[in-house]
């Protein structure tokens, strides 16, 4: 070999060997000899891998077979025992007749690159694990608010269809939320936060604290936004219980003050009646005392409903009598509002076990809600509320239906939440929350079916017998000890 080309051959920054058809090393450059030894005439597979036979996927063998260059990635062992990752490329060497008489094998050391790649893979696996297992809901969204990636907890609780909008999966809306922290981050590139109430695919309402962060490309442009939502439902539930108690105490303080004034008036009549020997005056005063004590007792019981779980005062309740009492109290309000009020009780209605006072309160709350929905509806000339009751198997079923304003799906999912009201400043968000609590304490459930601008139907199902409620509770305890 010409001295100049020999120098080039020796100084190439890779391992170079020339092999004959028997895979014996005919020549090798300096770097090869330094790391593997001057083993001319030995088989390459012995030199590289201390094998006694040819490697199964040998690039040199392939080149001898088809005359083409081939490549592969291998791990070889130097004479010092160090393992070296290499990328192999082969070239055929032909004689003057074009016959392949040898193959040149060039092996580039990529050990450091492989180590970096391994570290990168480990880092990616670690970040993927953190992304998947972090105890919050994480989604990555594009500028159209479509979810392109979501972690395991998000997928489990909300489902994941590539290309679905966040507001659809989170809130079952058909348009973006009025205040969207993700959109704000796309606009100004800054993190944003908010507190939201979202609904899982199972219908569970979840309070979340939302934080966003921009994801930029190499040019610094925001291409994605990561949204992280932490479940704070338990915190809000505890705060709600404390807040509800404070709100109740504040909201009824004036009412109690009025009842106490009436109580003082009754006591005065009783005392003055005794002093004047006036039985009628005493009777009138005592009636005032009893009436105001009863009202105060009712207010205190309402506070207990919010402050703690109150056990129903179980007794046998005639279904017809209960419906008649509730209807009697609602007829005047409906009449004053110009609403047609219809009552329908099944002829074979019997009795059931429950807390009559609590159930009356629950039904009155829902009926008042229906009347308010009719009152605020200005699109229809006539309004009606239908109140019906019947027995269905082992349950008592109450149905309250109106043709008022109706409510959309997002509102339906929040209608029993504490302090949520669709009435604006006119509502407190307490009535339907306590109604649902009463029904739940009786082992029942409330279903809401509504269409905006058409009307709403509330269906209340309560077990007829207390034993069924207790059996359900026992089964829940066994399933969730």
Secondary structure, 3 states (H helix, E strand, C coil): CCHHHHHHHHHCCCEEEEECCCCEEEEECHHHHHHHCCCCCCEHHHHHHCCCCCCCCCHHHHHHHHCCCCEEEEEEECCCCCEEEEEEEEEEEECCCCCEEEEEEEEEECHHHHHHHHHHHHHHHHHHHHHHHCCCEEEEECCCCEEEEECHHHHHHHCCCCCCEHHHHHHCCCCCCCCCHHHHHHHHCCCCEEEEEEECCCCCEEEEEEEEEEEECCCCCEEEEEEEEEECHHHHHHHHHHHHHHHHHHHHHHHHHHHHHHHHHHHHHHHHHHHHCCHHHHHHHHHHHHHHHHHHHHHHHHHHHHHCCCCCCCEEEEHHHHHHHHHHHHHHHHHHCCEEEEEEECCCCCEEEECHHHHHHHHHHHHHHHHHHHHCCCCCCCEEEEEEEEEECCEEEEEEEECCCCCCHHHHHHCCCCCCCCCHHHCCCCHHHHHHHHHHHCCCEEEEEEECCCEEEEEEEEECCHHHHHHHHHHHHHHCC
